[in-house]
């Protein structure tokens, strides 16, 4: 049973560019959440997708956007990259309505130069 | 602002030396408190969910407890493979499903 898979694992961008990160949830899960984890910090909630809609959003600007597809997979898009966007981006999947038991992927490490 | 504070930031123990990690939160009432383990270069791995004061959960050498303002993760007779960053997270009332994480405690168990 495949767990949560994310791609790419590592990428380097320059300021002002745009990036798309991808996530496939654990089999049987229908909800995808995205988190940003800066070095030495805990993950910060970006947003959650269910039924192809953004259901909730954390304290992140509109430069961060996402999408969920009919097969439950998801994308995170970040426009106009800033140096401060350098972080590990984590995708977490769950069953809608379950509280807190998230299954995380290994993340996509983004470096902005 | 809702906050989750973990202490200590880092802890180094000898193999077999028991200790406790602390997680305190600022809001009264919460939907749940969660402990995760994160190994270097990996995503967090779910350990426990606690819902109400007085609740306890155990898994191997780990035991999590919850009071009205804080949670403890007790590690009994740890082994080197218990070395990791332990993250505490809460889900606050009001309908928000996103978790609020602390910064974590970096635990090193020396053989």
Interface residues (C-beta under 8 A of the other chain):
Chain A: X4 X33 X35 X40 X41 X42 X43 X44 X45 X47 X48 X55 X56 X58 X90 X92 X99 X100 X101 X102 X103 X104 X105 X106 X107
Chain B: X4 X31 X32 X34 X41 X42 X43 X44 X45 X46 X49 X87 X89 X91 X95 X96 X97 X98 X99 X100 X101 X102 X103 X104
